[in-house]
């Protein structure tokens, strides 16, 4: 095992240990889907706090004799520090609201839950009028610090949140050394451990990390994770809403597009053939199955040299009517579909159906389509099946080589696709059938005769025992 893998496992184990302790403190008061919001929001707040503290101390005050807390008390430093931080990071946290300050207040017995409420409000308010305003708006809207589920009085709620803060404070989160996806691992662990009441509500919208890796690697992922992974607020634009009804991206084109849209969602196709995103296909996706509508939307925003990967239910591969027309147009007229990758069943929380990854490219030089059947490669878990790094690497390496692999992958010519009437059901192209070993009838006959002899022998022994018992009784 590599040092990197050992480090990842060690960090994940420590994270899970802390999350389990916090969850046990909270779950007597609330359901998993509720306390998950508190944990993730506080992890993110700690990240922002550490980020601003490190930035000021190590960038702005590196050559100075004062630290952030001391400098902010001095009028000559205060406005300059705030201005620089807002310009570079897009947000600001005053020293009195730092996570480390809240920990000190807790240890001194002076913490009040209102301090945290004021802190998260101050973070969002600091971005008002800044370019980052939209990116930070509503990030803490799920952190309901007035909820009676935390306690019936402010003192009880303060005690509960203080316990969570102290547990997160003890967790090592040095982001320049961290080898794991803190938010992603926390989210996945909480759903996995408490799937009975969290999975149905939240899990159906969550893409397992290994599936995300397939999407990302095939193409070369919300706002909290982008910020925690060092992506500056000026380099992303995350919008919330119904993207099929209101396209926030206009005529923008992207070199990489990835998505795990809601499966077979309802949508309103009325009038959509007047929309440039859907017009060319001649038919719209069914009202009860918006899968191809999402694909069309994504293709519209894909650059001419771009690559896109999307996770969809298997039905998109073979369903007829409008979907059949759209599928055929994408293959025959556009020639954008590059690969079809079949994934195992029960990978996603909230649904056990098998899924497929469709990879699209524009300006393809060939009309063949590459099929991979990875449906049998997984580790079976208690609640969910999982893909390992080895499984992901196998998929990506096979996709890169684009060669036939017995029982696993096949390069289907355009003629094959036409012969199958543009039905893309994977078993039509990747034969995973395994022939049974030939049966030696002579050996079977010999074994049956041996069994008959054993049965006759046992019967004779039984009859003798019965006769002996009868004789004993008569005596």
Secondary structure by P-SEA (a helix, b strand, c coil): ccaaaaaaaaaaaaaaaaaaaaaaaccccccaaaaaaaaaaaaaaaaaaaaaaaaaaccccccccccaaaaaaccccaaaaaaaaaacccccccccccaaaaaaaaaaccccaaaaaaaaaaaaaaaccccccccccccccccccccccccccaaaaaaaaaaaaaaaaaccccccccccaaaaaaaaaaaaacccccccccccccccaaaaaaaaaaacccaaaaaaaccccccbbbbbcccccccccccccccbbbbbcccbbbbbcccccccccccccccccccccaaaaaaaaaaaaccccbbbbbbbccccccccaaaaaaaaaaccccccccbbbbbbccccccccbbbbbbbbbccccccbbbbbccccccccccccccccaaaaaaaaaaaaaccccccccccccaaaaaaacccccccccccccccccccaaaaaaaaaaaaaaaaaaaaaaaaaaaaaaaaaaac
